[in-house]
Amino acid sequence: MKYFRFSLLLFISLFMLTPALAESTGEESMYLVFKNGPNSVTIYTTPCVSEKVTQYIQPEAIKFYQRARVFYELKEYQACWRLDPNDPNLVFIVDEDRDVGTVPIAAFKRPEMI
């Protein structure tokens, strides 16, 4: 439980800090990246507005989703993410092909740490 609280606190702290850093550098507000070989998921702090993805999300839940990008087998997919409402240790991801999955929150790293 102690590890979970630390992970959640770190996740929230980085989430709140990232927009300020992005504004100061003029870059898009990139947040964290999960890499697994050549495949990766990048989650952002900006709202998910991709109609390719939001069509698969219940309208009342869209406000909880943020933008994501998935690279899988050398192809890029638009995606959305949120903390899994059933397990806040997991990031829930849905992409434009309606594929869904979860990744442990602790697996995401800042890009410069990969």
Secondary structure, 3 states (H helix, E strand, C coil): CHHHHHHHHHHHHHHHHHHHHHHHHCCCCEEEEEEECCEEEEEEEEECCCHHHHCCCCHHHHHHCEEEEEEECCEEEEEEEEECCCCCCEEEEEECCCCEEEEEHHHCECHHHC
